[in-house]
Amino acid sequence: MNNFPSKEVVESIRKRYPVGSRVELLHMNDPQAPTIGTIGTVIGVDDIGSIMVRWSNDSSLSVVYGEDSCRVVE
């Protein structure tokens, strides 16, 4: 058994985090993670539901489905 989301879940993530939307990092389980509160721009959502982000500090770590979290900012 894997922990990957269904295609329907991935599609809902893509709708919630469209390319170009701005997000704020809330939690990332990675030693190289940007600081909590860092803002970035969504560049896509991959097939396993990870939100690919170009962070304002030039990092490009993805927000991993089920592990990390971010929120859309206006």
Backbone bond lengths (Angstrom), bond angles and torsions (degrees), N, CA, C in turn:
res aa  C-N    CA-C-N  psi(-1)  N-CA   C-N-CA  omega(-1)  CA-C   N-CA-C  phi
1 M - - - 1.468 - - 1.526 109.80 -
2 N 1.330 116.02 136.44 1.468 119.18 177.82 1.529 109.74 -108.14
3 N 1.310 115.22 168.70 1.464 120.88 179.42 1.519 111.55 -104.86
4 F 1.323 116.88 18.56 1.454 120.13 -179.40 1.517 109.96 -76.70
5 P 1.333 116.93 144.11 1.461 119.83 179.00 1.525 111.31 -73.61
6 S 1.317 115.65 158.30 1.467 120.90 176.60 1.528 109.57 -69.42
7 K 1.336 115.36 165.22 1.470 120.00 177.10 1.519 111.01 -59.11
8 E 1.329 116.81 -35.10 1.468 120.90 179.56 1.530 110.99 -65.57
9 V 1.328 116.61 -40.62 1.468 120.77 178.12 1.525 110.17 -65.69
10 V 1.337 117.00 -43.41 1.469 120.45 178.80 1.528 109.76 -60.43
11 E 1.323 117.85 -42.49 1.465 120.62 178.91 1.527 111.12 -63.30
12 S 1.326 117.64 -38.08 1.467 119.52 179.13 1.529 110.61 -68.69
13 I 1.323 118.09 -34.64 1.469 121.51 175.49 1.528 109.16 -64.48
14 R 1.328 117.14 -43.09 1.473 120.87 178.84 1.522 111.71 -61.34
15 K 1.337 116.79 -36.73 1.468 119.79 178.01 1.528 111.23 -71.01
16 R 1.323 116.49 -37.25 1.470 120.84 -178.62 1.526 112.21 -74.27
17 Y 1.342 116.66 -31.17 1.468 122.45 -177.76 1.524 110.28 -124.97
18 P 1.340 117.59 69.64 1.466 119.38 -178.44 1.530 112.08 -68.10
19 V 1.326 115.84 154.04 1.465 121.47 176.66 1.521 108.66 -53.04
20 G 1.329 115.96 133.30 1.455 121.80 179.37 1.515 114.07 95.46
21 S 1.341 117.32 -14.61 1.463 117.83 179.61 1.527 109.89 -72.33
22 R 1.319 114.81 153.08 1.458 121.29 -179.03 1.528 108.39 -98.34
23 V 1.320 115.73 137.35 1.458 121.18 -179.12 1.523 110.93 -130.68
24 E 1.331 114.55 155.78 1.457 122.44 175.11 1.515 108.08 -114.72
25 L 1.327 116.99 131.57 1.460 121.46 178.95 1.523 110.09 -73.07
26 L 1.341 115.94 127.34 1.461 121.91 177.54 1.521 111.92 -104.56
27 H 1.338 116.83 -35.85 1.470 121.93 -179.53 1.517 108.59 -160.64
28 M 1.329 116.23 136.64 1.457 120.35 173.16 1.525 108.50 -144.85
29 N 1.314 115.52 125.00 1.452 122.27 -177.43 1.527 109.73 -90.40
30 D 1.329 116.11 68.56 1.469 121.50 -177.61 1.526 108.10 -153.58
31 P 1.345 117.70 131.96 1.475 119.27 -179.53 1.530 113.12 -63.74
32 Q 1.319 118.19 -20.78 1.460 121.98 179.20 1.530 112.43 -94.53
33 A 1.327 116.74 8.75 1.467 121.34 -174.84 1.521 112.07 -62.50
34 P 1.340 115.35 145.63 1.464 118.71 170.60 1.532 109.05 -62.67
35 T 1.315 116.48 163.01 1.456 122.06 177.39 1.525 110.11 -62.42
36 I 1.335 116.91 140.89 1.461 121.14 175.17 1.529 107.85 -53.91
37 G 1.318 116.51 135.94 1.456 121.43 -177.93 1.522 113.50 97.21
38 T 1.353 116.55 -10.04 1.467 119.96 177.96 1.530 109.24 -62.26
39 I 1.329 116.05 140.45 1.465 122.77 179.78 1.532 108.93 -100.41
40 G 1.311 115.87 143.99 1.456 120.59 177.21 1.516 111.31 -147.24
41 T 1.326 115.20 176.54 1.456 122.76 179.83 1.522 109.09 -117.37
42 V 1.325 116.63 129.33 1.461 121.87 179.37 1.522 109.15 -69.02
43 I 1.339 115.57 128.77 1.463 120.26 176.48 1.534 111.46 -109.18
44 G 1.339 116.12 -3.60 1.452 119.99 176.28 1.515 111.66 158.51
45 V 1.338 115.17 172.99 1.467 122.72 173.31 1.518 105.60 -127.62
46 D 1.336 116.47 125.60 1.465 118.62 -177.78 1.529 111.65 -81.48
47 D 1.330 116.14 179.59 1.466 121.39 -173.83 1.517 114.27 -71.21
48 I 1.338 118.21 -8.84 1.463 120.00 176.01 1.533 111.18 -109.75
49 G 1.340 115.82 16.35 1.453 120.80 172.61 1.512 116.20 85.13
50 S 1.329 117.94 4.34 1.466 119.97 177.06 1.528 109.40 -75.32
51 I 1.331 115.08 134.73 1.463 121.13 179.41 1.520 107.74 -89.18
52 M 1.327 116.26 115.76 1.464 121.46 -179.11 1.517 108.26 -85.18
53 V 1.343 116.32 123.93 1.464 121.50 -172.68 1.523 110.10 -130.05
54 R 1.325 116.03 139.53 1.470 122.38 168.32 1.525 104.71 -98.32
55 W 1.328 116.66 105.05 1.463 122.35 -177.12 1.519 110.65 -77.51
56 S 1.339 116.11 157.01 1.464 121.95 -177.83 1.529 112.67 -64.73
57 N 1.343 117.35 -16.79 1.468 120.41 177.33 1.528 111.48 -94.44
58 D 1.341 116.84 15.81 1.468 125.02 179.83 1.522 114.61 73.11
59 S 1.326 118.49 5.47 1.457 121.76 172.41 1.528 107.70 -72.98
60 S 1.316 116.55 156.19 1.461 119.60 176.03 1.532 110.88 -133.02
61 L 1.329 117.01 31.10 1.460 120.18 177.27 1.523 110.16 -67.22
62 S 1.317 116.06 139.11 1.460 121.26 179.53 1.522 110.91 -83.43
63 V 1.323 114.96 152.08 1.457 122.48 173.41 1.527 105.40 -86.68
64 V 1.331 116.79 110.69 1.467 122.25 -171.41 1.528 111.00 -81.36
65 Y 1.329 115.21 129.52 1.463 121.72 178.51 1.530 110.28 -56.31
66 G 1.332 116.43 129.72 1.457 121.54 176.58 1.521 114.95 81.64
67 E 1.332 118.23 -7.79 1.468 122.45 -178.31 1.516 112.12 -117.45
68 D 1.320 116.21 -50.11 1.455 123.04 -172.62 1.527 109.50 -110.02
69 S 1.324 116.62 170.38 1.461 118.30 176.62 1.524 112.07 -148.97
70 C 1.331 113.07 150.17 1.455 121.46 176.13 1.519 106.82 -148.02
71 R 1.329 115.40 170.82 1.462 119.60 176.71 1.517 109.25 -138.44
72 V 1.321 114.72 150.40 1.460 120.82 177.61 1.524 108.12 -71.60
73 V 1.325 116.18 136.04 1.474 121.51 174.21 1.522 108.23 -117.30
74 E 1.315 115.34 151.93 1.470 120.63 -179.32 1.504 111.23 -83.14
